[in-house]
Amino acid sequence: MENSKLSEDTVDVGIRQDAGVRKDHLLLEKLNKRNKERQNYLDVKLEQRSKECAQDEGVDYFAQSFRQRAFDIEQRIKNIQLNSGDAPPPDLSKHFANITLEIQELQRYLTASTMFLTDFKIKSCQNIVNTLTSSSEEVRHRLMPKKKFGFSSKKVTQKPKLVVAADKLDAAERTQAKMDAFSWTISNQSNAHIVLSGEEVNGQDITISNLRNCLVELQGHAGSVQVTKASNCTFLCGPVSRSFFAEHLELCTVAIACQQLRLHSSLQTRIYLHVTCRAIIEDCRQIEIAEYNYDYGELEADYARAGLDKAQNNYTDVADFNWLSPDVHSPNWTLLKDHAAPNWSAVRRDFDSGKQAAALI
């Protein structure tokens, strides 16, 4: 009897010891797990802090560099005004060409840095670039006035360009000569199908204004495109080496490949977009954005000539200056999904047939 009781006590002790061992083991596992989670948390925080420090350093360097470049350009514009009486026209042309190149470099520096800048910072810096551009153009037109001309839907014969010996021009003068030689202005048109070929568009600055019910095709690599006031129009554009700027568009469709897109004060507009830096909208509503799909024979070559990387398209990265919340999507624009890509040949055919039908009425 005593032996039986002793055996039971021994078994109970063994069970309690095993339970104690298991309990200690579970407690040790729990402590190890908690310590590992804490270490992971510290590692993540440390990495995040390092990234924030690096980003802050990048932002600080950008702000200092951008401010200095903008100041230097502003001083050059002021110096031209002060010394313009002593400088002959060729010197003025050279100086303005250099300033134009510097402003373009400043714009490229800003657009390349938008990925780590806040929307407010982008907007303030872009305003500085726009002010420098306007100031330079105002002074240039005042000191070097030139005759303006326009473009209508009728065929226009291009004026012969001035031939200048290459050895008498440096790079900046050649750039200015190219810019002054020819640029298109399309304005005050309605119910017109306007087509500019690559020979007419390549490298030029295109200005479009006051259009209604028009189809505009720019087949080539323009330097920049600016559109102001268009209603119920379609714009089909090849690669643009710099910026596409548009304002006051309503019920329009745009297909554009560019380095940077700026859209202001527009409503119910659909954009088929390829942008290598970033798209920016302001004071816009009901904007729909999809991937660029315009096509024509020289498109691939024009991408290369415009200096755009066809593999890099940031069309989903849109900054809305009227919506600065980083956690909530802007209600002013949407990505166009589950929608068939337009057939531009059919769009062109329908537009032309509609014009013919209207002419018969």
ROGU-829624 format. One record per residue (C-alpha): residue in one letter; x negated, y negated, z. Coordinates in steps of 0.2 Angstrom, whole numbers, m for minus. Last residue first. Example, Ala and Ser with C-alpha at 12.3 -4.5 7.8 and 13.67 -1.06 7.14 Angstrom:
2
PT r    c1    c2    c3
PT S   m68     5    36
PT A   m62    22    39
This chain:
361
PT r    c1    c2    c3
PT I   134  m355  m474
PT L   121  m348  m486
PT A   107  m357  m476
PT A   113  m349  m460
PT A   112  m331  m468
PT Q    94  m335  m474
PT K    89  m341  m457
PT G    96  m325  m449
PT S    87  m314  m461
PT D    71  m323  m456
PT F    74  m320  m438
PT D    80  m302  m440
PT R    64  m298  m450
PT R    52  m306  m438
PT V    61  m297  m423
PT A    60  m281  m433
PT S    42  m283  m436
PT W    39  m287  m418
PT N    47  m271  m412
PT P    50  m275  m393
PT A    44  m263  m380
PT A    59  m253  m372
PT H    63  m257  m355
PT D    61  m246  m340
PT K    51  m259  m331
PT L    48  m278  m333
PT L    38  m284  m318
PT T    47  m298  m309
PT W    46  m316  m306
PT N    54  m330  m295
PT P    58  m319  m280
PT S    40  m319  m275
PT H    35  m302  m266
PT V    34  m302  m247
PT D    19  m299  m237
PT P     7  m312  m244
PT S    19  m327  m242
PT L    14  m341  m253
PT W    29  m343  m264
PT N    30  m359  m274
PT F    12  m357  m280
PT D    17  m341  m287
PT A     1  m331  m291
PT V     3  m316  m303
PT D    m7  m300  m302
PT T     3  m287  m312
PT Y    m5  m294  m329
PT N   m22  m291  m323
PT N   m28  m283  m339
PT Q   m46  m277  m341
PT A   m49  m264  m354
PT K   m47  m277  m368
PT D   m61  m287  m361
PT L   m59  m304  m369
PT G   m74  m313  m377
PT A   m62  m321  m391
PT R   m73  m314  m405
PT A   m71  m296  m397
PT Y   m52  m298  m395
PT D   m51  m305  m412
PT A   m59  m290  m419
PT E   m47  m278  m411
PT L   m32  m289  m417
PT E   m37  m291  m435
PT G   m23  m281  m443
PT Y    m9  m286  m432
PT D    m2  m281  m415
PT Y     8  m289  m400
PT N     9  m277  m385
PT Y     5  m286  m370
PT E    11  m278  m354
PT A    26  m284  m345
PT I    32  m300  m336
PT E    49  m307  m332
PT I    51  m325  m326
PT Q    68  m328  m318
PT R    63  m345  m310
PT C    48  m356  m312
PT D    41  m371  m301
PT E    24  m364  m302
PT I    16  m349  m311
PT I    m2  m343  m311
PT A    m8  m328  m320
PT R   m26  m321  m316
PT C   m42  m317  m323
PT T   m42  m305  m338
PT V   m24  m309  m344
PT H   m14  m298  m356
PT L     4  m302  m355
PT Y    21  m299  m363
PT I    30  m314  m355
PT R    49  m316  m354
PT T    56  m333  m350
PT Q    72  m336  m340
PT L    66  m353  m333
PT S    51  m364  m334
PT S    44  m378  m324
PT H    25  m372  m325
PT L    16  m357  m333
PT R    m3  m356  m332
PT L   m11  m341  m340
PT Q   m30  m337  m339
PT Q   m42  m327  m350
PT C   m30  m324  m363
PT A   m18  m312  m372
PT I    m1  m318  m376
PT A    16  m312  m381
PT V    29  m325  m376
PT T    48  m324  m376
PT C    59  m340  m373
PT L    75  m343  m364
PT E    68  m359  m357
PT L    51  m366  m357
PT H    47  m382  m348
PT E    28  m379  m347
PT A    15  m368  m355
PT F    m4  m367  m353
PT F   m13  m352  m361
PT S   m32  m353  m356
PT R   m49  m348  m363
PT S   m53  m336  m377
PT V   m35  m334  m383
PT P   m32  m316  m390
PT G   m18  m316  m403
PT C    m2  m325  m400
PT L    17  m321  m404
PT F    28  m336  m397
PT T    47  m333  m398
PT C    59  m348  m395
PT N    75  m350  m387
PT S    70  m367  m380
PT A    53  m375  m380
PT K    46  m390  m371
PT T    27  m390  m369
PT V    15  m377  m376
PT Q    m4  m377  m374
PT V   m15  m365  m383
PT S   m34  m363  m380
PT G   m49  m358  m391
PT A   m38  m348  m403
PT H   m43  m330  m408
PT G   m32  m326  m424
PT Q   m14  m323  m429
PT L    m4  m337  m421
PT E    14  m333  m424
PT V    28  m345  m420
PT L    47  m340  m421
PT C    58  m355  m418
PT N    75  m358  m410
PT R    70  m375  m403
PT L    53  m383  m402
PT N    48  m399  m394
PT S    29  m396  m392
PT I    14  m385  m397
PT T    m4  m389  m396
PT I   m17  m377  m402
PT D   m36  m379  m398
PT Q   m46  m371  m412
PT G   m58  m357  m411
PT N   m50  m347  m425
PT V   m33  m353  m429
PT E   m32  m359  m447
PT E   m44  m345  m453
PT G   m34  m332  m442
PT S   m18  m336  m450
PT L    m5  m349  m443
PT V    13  m343  m445
PT I    28  m354  m442
PT H    46  m347  m444
PT A    57  m363  m441
PT N    75  m364  m434
PT S    69  m381  m426
PT Q    53  m391  m426
PT N    48  m407  m417
PT S    29  m402  m415
PT I    15  m391  m420
PT T    m2  m399  m418
PT W   m17  m389  m425
PT S   m35  m393  m422
PT F   m48  m398  m435
PT A   m66  m405  m436
PT D   m67  m413  m418
PT M   m69  m397  m409
PT K   m81  m390  m422
PT A   m91  m406  m422
PT Q   m91  m406  m402
PT T   m98  m388  m402
PT R  m111  m392  m415
PT E  m116  m407  m405
PT A  m118  m396  m389
PT A  m129  m384  m398
PT D  m141  m396  m406
PT L  m137  m405  m422
PT K  m150  m412  m434
PT D  m157  m395  m439
PT A  m140  m389  m445
PT A  m138  m403  m458
PT V  m120  m410  m457
PT V  m105  m406  m468
PT L   m89  m415  m464
PT K   m74  m404  m465
PT P   m63  m405  m480
PT K   m45  m409  m475
PT Q   m33  m394  m473
PT T   m19  m394  m485
PT V    m2  m393  m476
PT K    12  m381  m481
PT K    28  m386  m474
PT S    34  m381  m457
PT S    26  m397  m450
PT F     9  m401  m443
PT G     3  m417  m436
PT F   m11  m429  m438
PT K   m22  m440  m426
PT K   m35  m453  m431
PT K   m49  m454  m419
PT P   m54  m466  m405
PT M   m72  m464  m398
PT L   m73  m475  m383
PT R   m55  m475  m378
PT H   m52  m457  m384
PT R   m67  m451  m375
PT V   m63  m460  m358
PT E   m45  m452  m358
PT E   m52  m435  m363
PT S   m65  m435  m349
PT S   m52  m441  m336
PT S   m39  m428  m342
PT T   m52  m414  m341
PT L   m59  m420  m324
PT T   m41  m421  m317
PT N   m37  m404  m323
PT V   m52  m397  m315
PT I   m48  m405  m299
PT N   m30  m399  m299
PT Q   m37  m381  m303
PT C   m47  m383  m287
PT S   m32  m388  m276
PT K   m21  m374  m284
PT I   m34  m360  m281
PT K   m37  m366  m263
PT F   m18  m365  m260
PT D   m17  m348  m268
PT T   m31  m341  m257
PT L   m47  m337  m264
PT F   m55  m319  m265
PT M   m49  m314  m282
PT T   m48  m331  m289
PT S   m67  m332  m291
PT A   m69  m328  m309
PT T   m55  m341  m313
PT L   m64  m355  m304
PT Y   m81  m351  m312
PT R   m73  m351  m329
PT Q   m65  m368  m326
PT L   m82  m375  m320
PT E   m90  m368  m336
PT Q   m76  m376  m346
PT I   m79  m392  m337
PT E   m98  m391  m341
PT L   m95  m388  m359
PT T   m83  m403  m361
PT I   m96  m414  m352
PT N  m110  m408  m364
PT A   m98  m412  m379
PT F   m94  m429  m372
PT H  m113  m433  m370
PT K  m117  m428  m388
PT S  m102  m438  m395
PT L  m107  m453  m385
PT D  m125  m451  m391
PT P  m119  m450  m409
PT P  m108  m466  m406
PT P  m123  m477  m401
PT A  m126  m480  m382
PT D  m129  m497  m375
PT G  m111  m502  m373
PT S  m106  m485  m366
PT N  m118  m487  m351
PT L  m105  m490  m338
PT Q   m91  m479  m345
PT I  m104  m465  m349
PT N  m110  m466  m331
PT K   m93  m464  m324
PT I   m90  m448  m334
PT R  m107  m441  m328
PT Q  m103  m445  m310
PT E   m87  m435  m312
PT I   m96  m420  m319
PT D  m109  m420  m305
PT F   m95  m421  m292
PT A   m86  m406  m299
PT R  m102  m396  m299
PT Q  m105  m401  m281
PT R   m88  m397  m275
PT F   m88  m380  m284
PT S  m104  m375  m276
PT Q   m99  m380  m259
PT A   m82  m372  m260
PT F   m89  m356  m268
PT Y  m102  m354  m255
PT D   m89  m356  m241
PT V   m78  m344  m249
PT G   m92  m331  m252
PT E   m98  m333  m234
PT D   m80  m331  m228
PT Q   m78  m315  m238
PT A   m94  m308  m231
PT C   m88  m312  m213
PT E   m71  m304  m217
PT K   m79  m289  m225
PT S   m90  m286  m209
PT R   m75  m289  m198
PT Q   m65  m276  m207
PT E   m80  m263  m206
PT L   m82  m266  m187
PT K   m63  m265  m185
PT V   m63  m248  m195
PT D   m77  m242  m185
PT L   m69  m247  m168
PT Y   m53  m238  m173
PT N   m63  m222  m178
PT Q   m72  m223  m161
PT R   m56  m224  m152
PT E   m48  m210  m162
PT K   m63  m199  m158
PT N   m62  m203  m139
PT R   m44  m199  m139
PT K   m47  m183  m148
PT N   m61  m178  m136
PT L   m51  m182  m121
PT K   m36  m172  m127
PT E   m48  m157  m131
PT L   m56  m158  m114
PT L   m38  m159  m106
PT L   m33  m144  m116
PT H   m49  m134  m111
PT D   m46  m139   m93
PT K   m29  m133   m93
PT R   m34  m117  m102
PT V   m47  m114   m89
PT G   m35  m117   m75
PT A   m22  m105   m83
PT D   m36   m92   m84
PT Q   m40   m95   m66
PT R   m22   m94   m60
PT I   m20   m78   m70
PT G   m36   m71   m62
PT V   m30   m75   m45
PT D   m13   m68   m48
PT V   m21   m52   m54
PT T   m32   m51   m38
PT D   m17   m53   m27
PT E    m8   m39   m36
PT S   m23   m28   m34
PT L   m24   m32   m16
PT K    m6   m28   m13
PT S    m8   m11   m22
PT N   m23    m7   m11
PT E   m14   m12     5
PT M     0     0     0
